[in-house]
Amino acid sequence: MSKFAIPVSSSDHQEIRAEKALETYGVNASYICAMPGCSAKMILCDPSSNRTAYFRSIHKADHKYDYCTDSSLSFNPDEYDESKFDLNLAIQTICSHEQQNNIHTGQFHSTNGTIGTGSHIPIRTAKKLWAVCNHLGVNGTYNHIPINDIYACLENKDCFQQRTPGFCIIEGTFAYLVNDVSICMNYPRYSTSDTCYSLLVHFPSRTSINSFKKKLFGGFDKCYYHKVRFAVAAVWARSDDSDYIFQCQLAKQSQIFFIGR
């Protein structure tokens, strides 16, 4: 299930959100996967009484990358308790190495562990929080938290210049390697016609950045290195270097991940 796809008949061949596609093209139009380099056919599904519009694959095996159909990047509201969501606790869990109280037993657990016993639980991982934001869109709210405050993507790029430092999940594309432990990312993506912002991302170690490079350079064709989108969930600060608008220090690998959109 995906919230974005590319209408085959569109003149600019740009991705479109499912709700907008429903209004503009309808369910009978042809769509393909929004991941650069993937041409898997998608179907626009009309929302039921408890769901919003979404795209699904005609044949899952037709996708070029695992990221296109990564189930950890999807969100089913029925599986989570929105009323229990605590943004500050989620930020602490996402951006810290410290152990957190287990949400079921009260005991301590490593934040790198797997959570889940079948009960309704609050969102506390970077991928799932991104999935919530992607699912609801920038005009949505989650337990009274405006999504626009914690999420920067193509849809709200016009207000990025006014964004204040702090926690945010920012989508972007790879620009270049800065040094052994840092990269520059473009927000919302590299473009010669639209405004593009440069952000500095510091990885926790060489091992961590090498893992990212392996996934990017080893997993995608060269022509897509600067087109494949990823998300960074971090506490952002204004950069001292005028070449970059914001910078962040990652505490762990799970704060940066590729997205199929």
C-alpha positions in Angstrom: 0.0 0.0 0.0 1.3 3.4 -1.0 0.1 7.0 -0.7 1.9 8.1 -3.9 2.3 6.9 -7.5 2.9 8.5 -10.9 0.0 8.9 -13.4 1.2 7.5 -16.7 -0.8 10.2 -18.6 0.6 13.2 -16.7 2.7 15.6 -18.7 5.4 16.2 -16.0 5.5 12.5 -14.9 5.6 13.5 -11.3 4.2 11.6 -8.3 0.8 12.5 -7.0 -0.9 11.8 -3.7 -3.7 9.2 -3.8 -6.4 11.6 -2.6 -5.4 14.1 -5.3 -5.2 11.4 -8.0 -8.8 10.3 -7.1 -10.0 13.9 -7.8 -7.8 14.5 -10.9 -7.5 11.1 -12.7 -9.8 8.6 -11.0 -9.5 4.9 -10.3 -9.5 3.9 -14.0 -6.3 5.8 -14.9 -3.0 4.0 -15.2 -0.3 4.5 -12.5 3.2 3.3 -11.9 5.4 3.1 -8.7 6.8 6.4 -7.6 10.2 5.0 -6.8 12.8 6.2 -9.5 13.7 3.4 -11.8 10.7 1.2 -10.9 7.8 0.9 -13.5 5.6 -1.5 -11.6 1.9 -0.9 -12.3 -0.2 0.4 -9.5 -4.0 0.6 -8.9 -5.7 3.5 -7.2 -8.1 2.2 -4.6 -11.2 4.1 -3.6 -11.4 4.7 0.2 -13.7 2.6 2.3 -15.5 3.9 5.3 -12.4 3.7 7.6 -9.6 4.3 5.1 -8.3 7.1 2.9 -7.5 6.5 -0.8 -4.3 4.6 -1.5 -2.4 2.8 -4.3 -1.6 -0.9 -4.4 0.6 -3.0 -6.6 -1.0 -5.1 -9.4 1.9 -7.6 -9.0 4.2 -7.1 -6.0 7.0 -9.0 -7.7 7.1 -6.5 -10.5 8.8 -3.9 -8.3 12.5 -3.3 -8.8 13.4 -2.6 -5.2 12.4 -4.0 -1.8 11.9 -0.4 -0.6 8.9 -0.1 -3.0 6.8 -2.4 -0.9 8.5 -2.2 2.6 5.7 -3.1 5.0 7.5 -1.2 7.8 6.8 2.0 5.9 3.0 1.5 5.9 0.5 2.6 8.6 -2.7 1.0 9.7 -4.4 3.2 12.3 -6.3 0.2 13.7 -3.0 -1.3 15.0 -1.9 1.8 17.1 -3.4 3.8 19.9 -3.3 7.4 18.8 -4.3 8.6 22.3 -1.1 7.1 23.8 1.2 8.9 21.3 3.7 11.1 23.1 5.8 13.1 20.7 8.6 13.9 23.3 8.9 10.2 24.2 9.0 9.3 20.6 11.7 11.8 19.9 13.7 10.5 22.8 13.3 6.9 21.6 14.2 7.7 18.0 17.1 10.0 18.6 18.8 8.5 21.6 20.9 5.4 22.5 19.4 5.3 25.9 17.1 2.5 27.0 13.4 3.2 27.3 10.6 1.7 29.4 8.9 -1.2 27.7 5.5 -0.1 26.7 3.9 -3.4 27.7 5.8 -4.4 30.9 7.3 -1.3 32.3 10.7 -3.0 32.1 13.7 -1.5 30.2 14.4 -2.6 26.7 16.9 -1.5 24.0 15.5 0.9 21.5 16.9 -1.2 18.8 14.7 -4.1 19.8 11.4 -5.2 18.2 8.2 -4.0 19.8 4.9 -5.8 19.5 2.6 -8.2 21.3 -0.5 -7.7 19.3 -1.9 -5.0 21.5 -2.5 -1.4 20.4 0.7 0.5 21.0 1.9 4.1 20.5 4.2 5.0 17.7 7.8 5.2 18.8 10.0 4.3 15.8 11.3 6.6 13.0 9.8 4.5 10.2 6.4 4.3 11.8 6.3 8.0 12.6 7.2 8.7 9.0 4.5 6.3 7.9 1.9 8.2 10.0 3.0 11.6 8.5 3.0 10.2 5.0 -0.4 8.6 5.6 -2.1 11.7 7.0 -0.4 14.3 4.9 0.9 17.7 5.9 -2.6 19.0 6.7 -3.3 16.2 9.1 -2.9 15.9 12.9 -2.0 13.0 15.1 -3.1 13.1 18.8 -3.3 16.9 18.4 0.2 17.2 16.9 0.1 19.0 13.5 1.9 16.8 11.0 3.3 20.0 9.3 5.3 20.7 12.5 7.3 17.5 12.4 7.4 16.5 8.7 9.0 18.2 5.6 8.3 16.8 2.2 7.4 17.9 -1.3 3.9 18.9 -0.2 5.0 21.6 2.2 8.3 22.7 0.6 7.1 26.3 0.3 7.2 26.9 4.0 10.6 25.3 4.6 12.4 28.6 4.8 10.3 29.5 7.9 10.9 26.2 9.6 12.4 26.5 13.1 15.2 24.2 14.5 14.0 21.1 16.3 12.8 17.6 15.6 11.6 16.9 12.1 11.4 14.1 9.7 12.8 15.5 6.4 12.6 13.8 3.1 15.3 14.5 0.5 17.8 13.1 -2.0 21.5 12.5 -1.9 23.7 15.4 -3.0 27.3 14.4 -2.2 29.7 13.0 0.4 31.1 15.8 2.6 33.6 13.7 4.5 34.1 10.2 6.0 31.1 10.6 8.3 28.8 13.2 6.7 26.7 13.7 3.6 24.9 16.7 2.0 21.2 16.0 1.2 18.9 18.0 -1.0 15.5 19.1 0.2 13.0 18.4 -1.2 15.1 17.0 -4.1 17.6 18.3 -6.6 16.0 20.6 -9.2 17.3 23.2 -11.6 13.9 24.9 -11.7 12.6 24.8 -8.1 14.2 26.0 -4.9 16.5 23.4 -3.4 18.0 23.5 0.1 21.2 21.8 1.2 21.2 20.0 4.6 24.2 18.5 6.4 23.7 15.0 7.9 26.4 13.6 10.3 26.4 9.9 10.8 27.4 8.3 14.1 30.3 6.4 12.6 32.1 5.4 9.5 30.4 2.0 9.7 27.1 3.7 9.7 27.7 5.9 6.7 29.3 3.0 4.8 26.1 1.1 5.3 24.1 3.9 3.8 26.5 4.2 0.9 26.3 0.5 0.3 22.5 0.6 0.1 22.5 3.7 -2.2 25.4 2.9 -4.5 25.0 -0.9 -4.4 21.2 -1.0 -4.5 20.3 1.6 -7.2 21.4 2.3 -10.7 23.9 5.1 -11.0 21.4 7.3 -12.8 19.1 7.2 -9.8 21.6 8.0 -7.0 20.4 11.6 -6.9 16.7 10.8 -7.4 16.0 8.1 -4.8 14.3 9.7 -1.8 15.2 8.9 1.8 14.0 10.3 5.1 16.0 11.6 8.1 14.3 11.7 11.5 16.4 13.9 13.8 16.7 17.0 15.8 17.9 19.7 13.4 19.9 22.8 14.2 20.9 25.8 12.1 24.2 25.2 10.4 27.3 27.3 11.1 28.3 26.7 7.5 26.5 29.0 5.1 26.5 26.2 2.5 23.8 24.4 4.5 20.5 25.6 6.0 20.2 22.9 8.7 22.4 20.1 10.1 21.8 17.1 12.3 23.8 14.5 14.2 22.4 11.0 14.0 22.7 8.8 17.0 21.9 5.5 15.2 21.4 4.1 11.8 17.6 3.7 12.1 17.2 7.5 11.9 17.9 7.5 8.1 16.0 5.2 5.7 15.0 4.9 2.1 11.3 5.4 1.2 9.2 4.1 -1.6 6.8 6.9 -1.1 
